[in-house]
Amino acid sequence: MSFKEIFCQDKVVDILQRAFASGKWAHAYIFAGLEGIGKFKTASEWAKLLLCKKPVIENDFADSCGSCQSCRLFEAGSHPDFNSVYKELREFTKDGKGKPPPVDLPIDVIREFLIAKVSTRPTLSQRKVFVVSEAEKLNASSQNCLLKVLEEPPEYCCIILLCTRLERLLPTTKSRCQTIRFGPIDENRIVEKLSQMGIEEKQAQYFARLAQGSLGAACWWAKLELADADLYETKGKLVSSLVSYEFADALDLAQQILEESKKIAAVWADLDKATSKTDINRRAAKSLVQIIISALHDAMTLNVTPTKEAINFDQKEQIEKLAGRFDTEQSAEKISDCYKILRWIESGVNEKLIFEQLLLNLADSDTMRV
């Protein structure tokens, strides 16, 4: 891949191109935006360009040459001056062997895989690049540990923090970095990509809308569908269930959703060996909660602007019934409850309890609230 192949992020590419042309790029960046919109790919291409020994410039557009020793090693995933930092590296820290996958990005990972390596000069290229994934999971200790490096980095160093939630970064962290915001991917481009993967048009349209601009999320749902996880069928049943279930049915429906979540997670784990099973379980559970949010959002929107295209366009009748069950204010309140549930999932709360609380909240009774 090259810079030219990064699509729907023209503004971001332009900022980085102008920085490279001037020779005055930042020592630290925050790439901010939704998950799955190209932040890591862009960071990788920027790193590859900074490390390249013979950059190619055509029509004022710079790109890595793809053929020098640096580019070859980068493509092989073995460049000595490129460092990808992520929370699962805790297993390889001094005291991390055997510990369960962390929720936060631990301070030990930052110390051993970033700070300790920053001080050594580049081995092959003139620069060193560090890309920190899921920077929103850096806890306060990890961020404070980073501050000195971010404030006074070696001249050969470039650090890129990939972040989906800027509000979780400390002001001191943000003030030491240049923030570049990534926009959502155009829905038509996502549909086109999913169609190329072999997804039927109606399903591709649904997954593209559910993803809300995240190509990465849509592609993973498409892979699950192609691997017979039956995510699309599950969403149809789930949306239909929301229309008519009562408070007394909440626990039974919660158990059904839990079983579907486990089924999806099992297929996901077979497709993604690099991610911990704990994180995959969270992603599967979050996907089902997102489906519920999409249905509630469609119902709320229908009560306000009936002409707006729905995410669940393929279940128009069910959405109309849901809009009749919950008015605009009720839908908004229940969507808020769902987002609280998403935060519970991120915090590692027991999934059975999560789905039970979710379904109890969504029932007509107000006897239990989050």
BADO-162290 format. One record per atom (N, C-alpha, C): residue in one letter; x, z, y. Coordinates in steps of 0.2 Angstrom, whole numbers, padded with zeros to 4 digits, always signed. Example, Ala and Ser with C-alpha at 12.3 -4.5 7.8 and 13.67 -1.06 7.14 Angstrom:
2
A+0066+0039-0028A+0062+0039-0022A+0066+0039-0016S+0064+0035-0011S+0068+0036-0005S+0064+0039+0000
END
This chain:
370
M+0004+0000-0006M+0000+0000+0000M+0004+0000+0006S+0002-0002+0012S+0005-0002+0018S+0001+0000+0024F+0003+0001+0030F-0001+0003+0035F-0006-0002+0037K-0005-0009+0035K-0010-0014+0037K-0016-0013+0032E-0016-0010+0027E-0021-0009+0022E-0025-0003+0023I-0024+0001+0028I-0028+0007+0030I-0034+0004+0034F-0040+0005+0032F-0045+0002+0035F-0050+0008+0038C-0054+0006+0044C-0058+0010+0047C-0055+0016+0051Q-0049+0015+0052Q-0045+0021+0056Q-0041+0017+0061D-0043+0012+0064D-0039+0008+0069D-0036+0013+0074K-0040+0017+0077K-0038+0022+0082K-0032+0026+0080V-0032+0029+0074V-0027+0033+0072V-0020+0028+0071V-0021+0023+0068V-0016+0018+0066V-0012+0016+0073D-0016+0015+0078D-0014+0013+0085D-0010+0019+0088I-0012+0025+0087I-0008+0031+0090I-0002+0031+0087L-0001+0030+0080L+0005+0031+0077L+0010+0025+0078Q+0007+0019+0079Q+0011+0013+0080Q+0014+0014+0087R+0010+0016+0092R+0013+0017+0099R+0019+0022+0099A+0018+0028+0095A+0023+0033+0094A+0029+0030+0091F+0028+0026+0086F+0034+0023+0083F+0038+0019+0087A+0034+0015+0091A+0037+0010+0095A+0041+0013+0101S+0039+0019+0103S+0042+0022+0109S+0048+0027+0106G+0048+0028+0099G+0053+0033+0097G+0051+0040+0098K+0045+0042+0100K+0044+0048+0103K+0038+0051+0099W+0038+0051+0092W+0033+0054+0088W+0033+0061+0088A+0028+0065+0086A+0028+0072+0086A+0031+0075+0080H+0034+0081+0081H+0037+0084+0076H+0032+0087+0071A+0026+0088+0073A+0021+0091+0069A+0014+0088+0071Y+0010+0086+0066Y+0004+0083+0067Y-0002+0087+0063I-0008+0087+0066I-0014+0089+0062I-0018+0083+0061F-0019+0080+0055F-0024+0075+0054F-0030+0078+0052A-0035+0078+0056A-0041+0081+0056A-0047+0076+0054G-0051+0078+0050G-0057+0074+0048G-0060+0076+0041L-0065+0073+0040L-0069+0074+0033L-0064+0073+0027E-0065+0076+0022E-0062+0075+0016E-0063+0068+0013G-0058+0064+0011G-0059+0058+0008G-0060+0052+0013I-0057+0052+0019I-0057+0047+0024I-0051+0044+0025G-0046+0045+0021G-0039+0042+0022G-0034+0046+0025K-0035+0052+0026K-0029+0056+0029K-0023+0057+0025F-0023+0058+0019F-0017+0058+0015F-0014+0051+0014K-0018+0046+0013K-0015+0039+0013K-0011+0037+0019T-0015+0039+0025T-0011+0038+0031T-0005+0042+0032A-0005+0048+0030A+0001+0052+0031A+0006+0050+0026S+0004+0047+0021S+0009+0044+0016S+0013+0038+0019E+0008+0034+0022E+0011+0028+0025E+0015+0029+0031W+0013+0034+0035W+0017+0036+0041W+0024+0039+0038A+0024+0043+0033A+0030+0046+0030A+0035+0040+0028K+0032+0035+0024K+0035+0030+0021K+0039+0026+0027L+0035+0025+0032L+0038+0021+0038L+0044+0025+0041L+0043+0032+0042L+0048+0036+0045L+0054+0036+0041L+0054+0036+0034L+0059+0036+0030L+0062+0030+0028C+0059+0024+0030C+0061+0017+0028C+0068+0016+0031K+0073+0013+0028K+0079+0011+0031K+0079+0004+0035K+0074+0000+0033K+0074-0006+0037K+0066-0008+0038P+0063-0004+0043P+0056-0006+0045P+0055-0013+0047V+0050-0016+0046V+0048-0022+0048V+0043-0022+0054I+0045-0026+0059I+0040-0026+0065I+0038-0033+0066E+0032-0034+0065E+0029-0041+0067E+0023-0040+0072N+0023-0044+0077N+0018-0044+0082N+0017-0037+0085D+0022-0033+0086D+0022-0026+0088D+0019-0021+0083F+0019-0023+0077F+0016-0019+0072F+0021-0017+0067A+0023-0011+0066A+0028-0008+0062A+0026-0006+0055D+0030-0008+0050D+0028-0006+0043D+0034-0005+0039S+0034-0001+0034S+0039+0000+0029S+0041-0007+0026C+0047-0008+0024C+0049-0014+0021C+0047-0015+0014G+0046-0009+0010G+0044-0010+0004G+0049-0011-0001S+0055-0013+0001S+0061-0015-0004S+0067-0011-0003C+0068-0007+0002C+0074-0004+0002C+0074+0002-0003Q+0080+0006-0004Q+0080+0011-0009Q+0075+0017-0007S+0074+0018-0001S+0070+0023+0002S+0062+0021+0000C+0060+0015+0001C+0054+0013-0001C+0052+0013-0008R+0057+0011-0012R+0057+0011-0019R+0056+0018-0022L+0060+0022-0020L+0059+0029-0022L+0053+0032-0020F+0050+0031-0014F+0044+0033-0011F+0038+0031-0016E+0038+0025-0017E+0033+0022-0022E+0033+0025-0029A+0039+0027-0031A+0040+0030-0038A+0038+0037-0038G+0037+0040-0032G+0035+0047-0031G+0041+0052-0032S+0047+0049-0030S+0053+0053-0031S+0058+0053-0025H+0055+0052-0019H+0059+0052-0013H+0061+0059-0012P+0068+0060-0011P+0070+0067-0010P+0069+0070-0003D+0067+0066+0001D+0065+0068+0008D+0058+0068+0010F+0054+0067+0005F+0047+0068+0006F+0044+0073+0002N+0040+0078+0005N+0038+0084+0001N+0030+0085+0002S+0027+0084-0003S+0019+0085-0003S+0018+0093-0005V+0015+0096-0001V+0014+0103-0001V+0006+0105-0003Y+0005+0108-0008Y-0002+0109-0010Y-0003+0116-0013K-0009+0119-0013K-0009+0126-0016K-0008+0127-0023E-0009+0122-0027E-0007+0122-0034E+0000+0123-0036L+0004+0122-0031L+0012+0123-0032L+0013+0131-0033R+0008+0135-0032R+0010+0142-0033R+0012+0143-0040E+0010+0140-0045E+0012+0140-0052E+0020+0140-0052F+0023+0136-0048F+0030+0134-0048F+0034+0139-0043T+0031+0144-0040T+0035+0148-0036T+0038+0154-0040K+0042+0157-0037K+0046+0162-0040K+0042+0167-0044D+0036+0170-0041D+0032+0175-0045D+0025+0172-0046G+0025+0165-0047G+0018+0163-0048G+0016+0160-0055K+0021+0160-0059K+0020+0158-0066K+0014+0162-0069G+0009+0158-0072G+0004+0162-0076G-0002+0164-0071K-0001+0164-0065K-0007+0166-0060K-0012+0161-0060P-0018+0163-0059P-0024+0158-0059P-0023+0154-0052P-0026+0148-0052P-0026+0144-0046P-0029+0147-0040P-0025+0147-0034P-0028+0151-0029P-0033+0148-0025V-0037+0152-0021V-0042+0149-0017V-0039+0147-0010D-0035+0151-0007D-0031+0150-0001D-0024+0146-0003L-0021+0144+0002L-0014+0141+0001L-0009+0146+0003P-0006+0149-0003P-0003+0155-0002P+0004+0155+0002I+0006+0160+0004I+0012+0161+0009I+0018+0159+0005D+0018+0161-0002D+0024+0159-0006D+0025+0152-0007V+0020+0148-0007V+0020+0141-0007V+0024+0138-0001I+0021+0140+0005I+0024+0138+0011I+0031+0140+0012R+0033+0146+0010R+0040+0149+0010R+0045+0144+0006E+0043+0143+0000E+0047+0140-0005E+0047+0133-0005F+0042+0130-0003F+0041+0122-0003F+0041+0119+0004L+0041+0123+0009L+0042+0120+0016L+0047+0123+0020I+0047+0130+0021I+0051+0133+0026I+0058+0133+0023A+0059+0134+0016A+0066+0134+0013A+0069+0127+0013K+0065+0122+0013K+0067+0115+0013K+0069+0112+0019V+0065+0115+0024V+0066+0112+0031V+0073+0112+0034S+0076+0118+0032S+0083+0119+0035S+0089+0115+0032T+0087+0112+0026T+0092+0107+0023T+0092+0100+0026R+0097+0097+0027R+0097+0090+0030R+0094+0085+0025P+0092+0079+0028P+0089+0074+0023P+0095+0072+0018T+0093+0070+0013T+0097+0067+0007T+0099+0060+0008L+0093+0056+0009L+0094+0049+0008L+0092+0046+0015S+0087+0048+0018S+0085+0045+0024S+0087+0049+0030Q+0085+0047+0036Q+0087+0050+0042Q+0082+0056+0044R+0077+0056+0040R+0072+0061+0042R+0069+0064+0035K+0065+0070+0036K+0062+0073+0031K+0055+0074+0033V+0050+0073+0028V+0043+0073+0030V+0039+0078+0025F+0035+0082+0028F+0031+0087+0024F+0024+0086+0025V+0020+0085+0020V+0013+0084+0021V+0009+0090+0017V+0006+0094+0021V+0002+0099+0018V-0005+0098+0017S-0007+0098+0011S-0014+0096+0010S-0019+0102+0010E-0025+0101+0012E-0030+0107+0013E-0027+0112+0018A-0025+0110+0023A-0022+0115+0028A-0027+0120+0030E-0034+0119+0030E-0039+0123+0032E-0039+0129+0027K-0035+0129+0021K-0035+0135+0017K-0028+0139+0018L-0025+0137+0023L-0019+0142+0025L-0022+0148+0028N-0020+0154+0025N-0023+0160+0027N-0019+0162+0033A-0020+0167+0037A-0017+0169+0043A-0010+0171+0042S-0008+0174+0036S-0001+0175+0034S+0003+0169+0033S+0000+0164+0030S+0004+0157+0029S+0005+0154+0036Q+0000+0154+0040Q+0000+0151+0046Q+0005+0154+0051N+0005+0161+0051N+0010+0164+0055N+0017+0163+0052C+0018+0162+0046C+0024+0161+0043C+0027+0154+0045L+0022+0149+0046L+0024+0142+0049L+0026+0142+0056L+0024+0147+0060L+0024+0146+0067L+0031+0144+0070K+0036+0148+0067K+0043+0146+0070K+0045+0139+0068V+0044+0137+0062V+0046+0130+0061V+0042+0125+0065L+0035+0126+0066L+0032+0122+0070L+0034+0122+0078E+0036+0127+0080E+0038+0128+0087E+0046+0125+0088E+0050+0126+0083E+0057+0124+0084E+0059+0121+0077P+0057+0115+0076P+0059+0112+0070P+0065+0108+0071P+0069+0107+0065P+0075+0102+0066P+0073+0095+0069E+0077+0092+0072E+0076+0086+0075E+0074+0080+0070Y+0076+0081+0064Y+0075+0076+0058Y+0068+0078+0055C+0064+0083+0057C+0059+0085+0053C+0052+0083+0056C+0047+0081+0051C+0040+0079+0053C+0036+0083+0048I+0031+0087+0051I+0026+0091+0047I+0019+0088+0048I+0016+0087+0043I+0009+0084+0044I+0004+0089+0040L-0001+0092+0044L-0006+0096+0041L-0012+0092+0040L-0015+0092+0034L-0021+0088+0033L-0027+0093+0033C-0032+0093+0037C-0036+0098+0038C-0044+0095+0039T-0048+0098+0035T-0055+0096+0036T-0059+0101+0040R-0057+0107+0042R-0060+0111+0046R-0055+0114+0051L-0055+0111+0057L-0050+0113+0062L-0051+0121+0065E-0058+0123+0064E-0059+0130+0067E-0055+0135+0062R-0053+0133+0056R-0050+0138+0052R-0042+0139+0054L-0040+0134+0058L-0033+0135+0060L-0032+0139+0066L-0027+0143+0066L-0026+0148+0072L-0024+0144+0078P-0027+0146+0084P-0025+0143+0090P-0017+0142+0091T-0013+0147+0089T-0006+0146+0089T-0003+0140+0085T-0007+0139+0079T-0005+0133+0075T-0007+0127+0078K-0013+0126+0081K-0015+0120+0084K-0011+0118+0090S-0009+0123+0094S-0005+0122+0100S+0001+0119+0099R+0004+0120+0093R+0011+0118+0091R+0011+0111+0088C+0005+0108+0087C+0004+0101+0084C+0000+0096+0088Q+0002+0090+0087Q-0003+0085+0090Q-0008+0083+0085T-0014+0084+0087T-0020+0083+0083T-0023+0076+0083I-0023+0073+0078I-0026+0066+0077I-0032+0066+0073R-0038+0064+0076R-0044+0065+0073R-0046+0058+0069F-0048+0059+0063F-0050+0053+0059F-0058+0053+0059G-0061+0047+0060G-0068+0046+0060G-0070+0044+0053P-0077+0045+0052P-0080+0043+0045P-0079+0036+0044I-0079+0034+0037I-0079+0027+0035I-0086+0024+0036D-0086+0017+0038D-0092+0014+0039D-0096+0013+0032E-0102+0015+0032E-0106+0015+0026E-0106+0008+0022N-0106+0002+0026N-0105-0004+0022N-0099-0005+0019R-0093-0002+0021R-0087-0003+0018R-0087+0001+0012I-0090+0007+0012I-0091+0011+0006I-0095+0008+0001V-0101+0005+0003V-0105+0002-0002V-0101-0004-0005E-0097-0008-0001E-0093-0013-0004E-0088-0011-0009K-0085-0005-0008K-0080-0003-0012K-0083+0000-0019L-0089+0003-0018L-0092+0005-0024L-0095+0000-0029S-0097-0006-0025S-0099-0012-0029S-0093-0015-0033Q-0088-0015-0030Q-0082-0018-0033Q-0080-0014-0039M-0082-0007-0039M-0080-0003-0045M-0085-0004-0050G-0091-0007-0049G-0095-0009-0054G-0102-0004-0054I-0103-0001-0048I-0109+0003-0047I-0115-0002-0044E-0121-0001-0047E-0127-0005-0045E-0128-0003-0038E-0131-0008-0035E-0132-0008-0027E-0136-0002-0025K-0141+0000-0028K-0145+0005-0026K-0141+0012-0027Q-0138+0013-0032Q-0134+0018-0033Q-0128+0019-0028A-0125+0013-0027A-0120+0012-0022A-0122+0014-0015Q-0128+0012-0013Q-0131+0014-0007Q-0132+0021-0006Y-0135+0024-0011Y-0136+0031-0011Y-0130+0035-0010F-0125+0034-0015F-0119+0038-0015F-0115+0037-0008A-0115+0031-0005A-0112+0030+0002A-0116+0034+0007R-0122+0035+0007R-0126+0039+0012R-0125+0046+0011L-0125+0048+0004L-0124+0055+0003L-0117+0057+0005A-0112+0053+0004A-0105+0054+0006A-0104+0055+0014Q-0108+0053+0018Q-0108+0054+0025Q-0101+0052+0028G-0099+0046+0026G-0093+0043+0029G-0087+0045+0025S-0087+0048+0019S-0081+0050+0015S-0081+0045+0009L-0076+0041+0010L-0075+0036+0005L-0072+0039-0002G-0068+0044-0001G-0066+0048-0007G-0071+0051-0011A-0076+0055-0007A-0081+0058-0011A-0085+0053-0014A-0087+0047-0011A-0091+0042-0014A-0088+0039-0020C-0082+0038-0020C-0078+0035-0025C-0078+0040-0032W-0077+0046-0030W-0077+0051-0036W-0084+0051-0039W-0089+0051-0035W-0096+0051-0038W-0097+0045-0042A-0094+0039-0039A-0095+0033-0043A-0091+0033-0050K-0085+0036-0050K-0081+0037-0056K-0085+0041-0061L-0088+0046-0059L-0092+0051-0063L-0098+0047-0066E-0101+0043-0062E-0107+0039-0064E-0105+0034-0070L-0099+0031-0068L-0096+0026-0073L-0094+0029-0080A-0092+0036-0079A-0090+0039-0085A-0096+0043-0088D-0102+0041-0087D-0108+0044-0090D-0109+0051-0089A-0108+0053-0083A-0110+0060-0081A-0117+0060-0078D-0120+0055-0077D-0127+0054-0076D-0129+0058-0069L-0124+0058-0064L-0125+0061-0058L-0132+0058-0054Y-0132+0052-0055Y-0138+0049-0051Y-0145+0051-0054E-0145+0051-0061E-0151+0053-0064E-0152+0060-0063T-0147+0064-0062T-0148+0071-0061T-0151+0072-0054K-0148+0069-0049K-0151+0069-0042K-0158+0068-0042G-0160+0063-0046G-0167+0061-0046G-0172+0066-0048K-0170+0069-0054K-0173+0075-0056K-0173+0081-0052L-0168+0082-0049L-0167+0088-0044L-0171+0087-0038V-0171+0082-0035V-0175+0080-0029V-0183+0081-0031S-0185+0078-0037S-0192+0079-0039S-0194+0086-0040S-0189+0090-0043S-0190+0097-0044S-0191+0101-0038L-0188+0099-0033L-0188+0103-0026L-0195+0103-0023V-0199+0097-0025V-0205+0096-0022V-0211+0101-0024S-0210+0103-0030S-0216+0107-0033S-0214+0114-0036Y-0208+0115-0037Y-0207+0122-0040Y-0209+0128-0036E-0211+0133-0040E-0213+0139-0036E-0208+0145-0037F-0209+0150-0034F-0204+0156-0034F-0203+0158-0041A-0208+0158-0045A-0207+0160-0052A-0203+0156-0056D-0202+0150-0054D-0198+0145-0058D-0191+0145-0056A-0189+0148-0051A-0183+0148-0047A-0177+0149-0052L-0177+0154-0056L-0172+0156-0061L-0171+0151-0066D-0176+0148-0069D-0176+0143-0074D-0173+0137-0071L-0175+0135-0065L-0172+0129-0062L-0165+0130-0060A-0163+0136-0058A-0156+0138-0057A-0152+0137-0063Q-0154+0139-0069Q-0151+0138-0075Q-0150+0131-0077Q-0155+0127-0076Q-0154+0120-0077Q-0149+0116-0073I-0149+0118-0066I-0144+0116-0062I-0137+0118-0064L-0136+0124-0066L-0130+0127-0068L-0127+0123-0074E-0132+0121-0079E-0130+0117-0085E-0127+0110-0083E-0131+0107-0078E-0129+0100-0076E-0122+0101-0072S-0121+0106-0068S-0115+0107-0065S-0109+0107-0070K-0110+0111-0075K-0105+0112-0080K-0104+0105-0084K-0109+0101-0085K-0108+0094-0088K-0104+0090-0084I-0106+0090-0077I-0102+0085-0072I-0095+0087-0072A-0094+0094-0072A-0087+0097-0071A-0083+0095-0077A-0086+0095-0083A-0082+0093-0089A-0080+0086-0089V-0084+0081-0087V-0083+0074-0086V-0077+0073-0080W-0078+0077-0075W-0073+0077-0069W-0066+0079-0072A-0066+0084-0076A-0060+0087-0078A-0056+0081-0082D-0060+0077-0086D-0057+0072-0090D-0054+0067-0085L-0057+0065-0080L-0055+0060-0075L-0049+0062-0071D-0049+0069-0069D-0044+0071-0064D-0040+0077-0067K-0035+0075-0071K-0030+0080-0074K-0026+0084-0069A-0025+0081-0063A-0020+0084-0058A-0023+0090-0055T-0030+0091-0055T-0034+0096-0051T-0036+0102-0056S-0035+0108-0053S-0037+0114-0058S-0044+0113-0059K-0046+0116-0065K-0053+0116-0068K-0057+0121-0063T-0054+0126-0060T-0058+0130-0055T-0060+0126-0049D-0055+0122-0047D-0057+0118-0041D-0062+0112-0043I-0062+0110-0049I-0066+0104-0051I-0073+0108-0052N-0074+0114-0055N-0080+0117-0055N-0083+0118-0048R-0079+0120-0043R-0082+0121-0037R-0084+0114-0034R-0081+0109-0035R-0083+0102-0032R-0089+0100-0036A-0090+0101-0042A-0096+0099-0046A-0102+0103-0043A-0101+0109-0042A-0107+0114-0039A-0108+0111-0032K-0103+0110-0028K-0104+0108-0021K-0108+0101-0021S-0107+0097-0026S-0110+0090-0026S-0118+0091-0027L-0119+0096-0031L-0127+0097-0032L-0130+0100-0026V-0126+0105-0023V-0129+0108-0017V-0130+0103-0011Q-0125+0098-0011Q-0125+0093-0006Q-0131+0088-0007I-0133+0087-0013I-0139+0083-0015I-0145+0087-0012I-0146+0093-0013I-0151+0097-0011I-0152+0097-0003I-0146+0097+0000I-0146+0097+0007I-0148+0090+0010S-0146+0085+0006S-0148+0078+0008S-0156+0077+0008A-0159+0080+0003A-0166+0080+0002A-0170+0084+0008L-0167+0090+0009L-0170+0094+0015L-0169+0090+0022H-0163+0087+0022H-0161+0084+0029H-0166+0078+0029D-0168+0074+0024D-0172+0069+0024D-0179+0071+0026A-0181+0077+0023A-0188+0079+0025A-0188+0082+0032M-0183+0085+0035M-0183+0087+0041M-0183+0081+0046T-0179+0076+0045T-0179+0070+0049T-0186+0066+0049L-0189+0066+0043L-0195+0063+0042L-0201+0066+0047N-0200+0072+0048N-0205+0076+0052N-0203+0075+0060V-0197+0072+0061V-0195+0071+0068V-0195+0064+0070T-0191+0060+0066T-0190+0053+0068T-0192+0049+0061P-0198+0048+0060P-0200+0044+0053P-0197+0038+0052T-0194+0034+0057T-0191+0028+0056T-0184+0028+0054K-0181+0034+0054K-0174+0034+0053K-0173+0033+0045E-0168+0029+0043E-0166+0028+0036E-0164+0034+0032A-0167+0035+0027A-0166+0042+0023A-0160+0041+0018I-0157+0046+0017I-0152+0046+0012I-0155+0045+0005N-0160+0048+0003N-0164+0047-0003N-0169+0042-0002F-0167+0036+0000F-0172+0031+0001F-0176+0028-0005D-0173+0030-0011D-0175+0028-0017D-0181+0033-0020Q-0182+0038-0016Q-0187+0043-0018Q-0192+0045-0012K-0194+0040-0009K-0198+0040-0003K-0204+0045-0004E-0208+0044-0010E-0214+0048-0011E-0212+0056-0011Q-0206+0057-0015Q-0204+0064-0016Q-0202+0067-0009I-0199+0063-0005I-0197+0066+0002I-0203+0067+0006E-0208+0063+0006E-0214+0064+0010E-0217+0070+0008K-0217+0072+0001K-0220+0078-0001K-0216+0084+0001L-0210+0083+0001L-0205+0089+0003L-0206+0090+0011A-0207+0085+0014A-0208+0085+0022A-0215+0089+0023G-0220+0088+0018G-0226+0091+0019G-0226+0099+0017R-0221+0100+0013R-0220+0107+0011R-0217+0111+0016F-0211+0108+0019F-0207+0112+0024F-0208+0108+0030D-0210+0112+0036D-0209+0109+0042D-0202+0108+0045T-0201+0106+0051T-0194+0104+0053T-0190+0111+0054E-0193+0116+0056E-0190+0122+0057E-0188+0125+0050Q-0193+0125+0045Q-0191+0128+0039Q-0186+0124+0035S-0186+0117+0036S-0181+0113+0033S-0174+0115+0036A-0174+0116+0042A-0167+0117+0046A-0165+0124+0043E-0169+0129+0043E-0167+0135+0040E-0165+0135+0033K-0168+0131+0029K-0166+0131+0022K-0159+0127+0021I-0158+0122+0026I-0152+0119+0026I-0146+0123+0028S-0148+0128+0033S-0143+0133+0035S-0141+0137+0029D-0146+0139+0025D-0145+0143+0019D-0140+0140+0014C-0141+0133+0013C-0137+0129+0008C-0130+0129+0011Y-0129+0129+0017Y-0122+0129+0019Y-0118+0136+0018K-0122+0141+0019K-0120+0147+0017K-0118+0148+0009I-0122+0144+0005I-0120+0144-0002I-0114+0140-0003L-0113+0135+0001L-0107+0131+0000L-0101+0135+0002R-0101+0140+0007R-0096+0144+0008R-0095+0149+0003W-0100+0151-0001W-0099+0156-0006W-0095+0152-0012I-0097+0146-0013I-0094+0142-0018I-0086+0142-0017E-0084+0140-0011E-0077+0140-0009E-0074+0147-0010S-0078+0152-0009S-0075+0159-0010S-0074+0161-0017G-0077+0157-0022G-0076+0159-0029G-0081+0163-0031V-0087+0164-0028V-0093+0168-0031V-0095+0165-0037N-0098+0169-0042N-0100+0167-0048N-0106+0161-0047E-0105+0156-0051E-0109+0150-0050E-0116+0152-0052K-0117+0156-0057K-0124+0157-0059K-0128+0161-0054L-0125+0166-0051L-0128+0170-0045L-0129+0165-0039I-0124+0160-0038I-0125+0156-0032I-0131+0152-0033F-0132+0148-0039F-0138+0144-0040F-0145+0148-0040E-0144+0154-0043E-0150+0158-0043E-0152+0160-0036Q-0147+0162-0032Q-0149+0164-0025Q-0151+0158-0021L-0148+0152-0022L-0150+0146-0019L-0157+0144-0020L-0159+0144-0026L-0166+0142-0028L-0171+0147-0026L-0170+0154-0026L-0174+0159-0023L-0175+0158-0016N-0170+0156-0012N-0170+0155-0005N-0175+0149-0004L-0174+0144-0008L-0178+0138-0007L-0185+0138-0008A-0187+0143-0013A-0194+0144-0014A-0198+0146-0008D-0205+0146-0009D-0209+0147-0003D-0209+0154-0001S-0207+0159-0006S-0207+0166-0004S-0201+0168+0000D-0202+0172+0005D-0197+0175+0009D-0194+0182+0007T-0196+0184+0001T-0194+0191-0001T-0186+0191-0002M-0183+0186-0003M-0176+0186-0004M-0172+0181+0001R-0167+0183+0004R-0164+0179+0009R-0156+0180+0008V-0152+0175+0010V-0145+0175+0010V-0143+0180+0015
END
